[in-house]
Amino acid sequence: MEKRIELEKRGKNPAMIKELNLDNCRSTTIVGLTEEFVNLESLSLINVGLTSLKGFPRLPNLQKLELSDNRISGGLNFLHGSPKLTHLNLSGNKIKDLESLEPLKEFKNLKNLDLFNCDVTSIEDYRIKVFNYIPSLKYLDGFDTNDKEADESDIDDEDFANDEDEEADADVEDDDGADPNLDDEENEDEEADDDAEDDDEVGLKCLAGDDIDEEGESEEEFNPETAEADDDCDIEDEEEEDEEPSPRGEKRKRPDDGDTGDE
């Protein structure tokens, strides 16, 4: 367990760590977990092989503790150094009687307790008795006193609140297109840059349109076929001007016409 704790710390100061996962690290007792983790809020020790909670440190800010699938049969009084505990999962352990749960009466903030797959659940009126044992308890094995299943928001209020904050930030960004993590001045600069890009695109489109118009006018002013036809007409006109017109009213002489003198 000590090696796993060092690995999970990742070189951080224990006082800076709020969540610690030691699942499957294999140890029968608590070793290496100290009171230095003064700000720890969530601790998971699932399937570690714990037989006792002896040596469990004082963790004044601990709220969520996962101890499922171990071999714990008692000694819950070692958790009294964590008075803010709200969620405790002891499912899959070896708790057999209600007397083993008596130390949990001291937890005034405990709302969720899970004892699923423990022998104590086979006791007659088990649920009624446990709810009476722990007045602050709201959910036992995932259900309230009316056998209504707990909502996810009730199981982990803090995570649900964080999700709502993230959704609110996303809605703000979708509404006005501005990044909520940037200040107003930075957002205004981004909008100005976007407007400048739009103006450049419009200017490029206009220039492209002018080039097309100029090319169209040039094609109308010069057409090779039309120009060649005009040149032919000019040549024909010049040839007609060079020919002299035949004298009108002049009678041609026939070859057998001769003088009418005497033979």
Secondary structure as UniProt FT lines:
FT   HELIX           2..9
FT   TURN            10..11
FT   HELIX           14..16
FT   STRAND          19..21
FT   TURN            23..24
FT   TURN            35..36
FT   TURN            38..39
FT   STRAND          42..44
FT   TURN            46..47
FT   TURN            54..55
FT   TURN            60..61
FT   STRAND          64..66
FT   HELIX           76..79
FT   TURN            80..81
FT   TURN            83..84
FT   STRAND          87..89
FT   TURN            91..92
FT   HELIX           98..106
FT   TURN            108..109
FT   STRAND          112..114
FT   TURN            116..117
FT   HELIX           119..122
FT   TURN            124..125
FT   HELIX           126..133
FT   TURN            135..136
FT   STRAND          139..140
FT   TURN            141..142
FT   TURN            145..146
FT   HELIX           152..155
FT   HELIX           157..176
FT   TURN            180..181
FT   HELIX           184..221
FT   HELIX           224..242
FT   TURN            248..249
FT   TURN            255..256
//
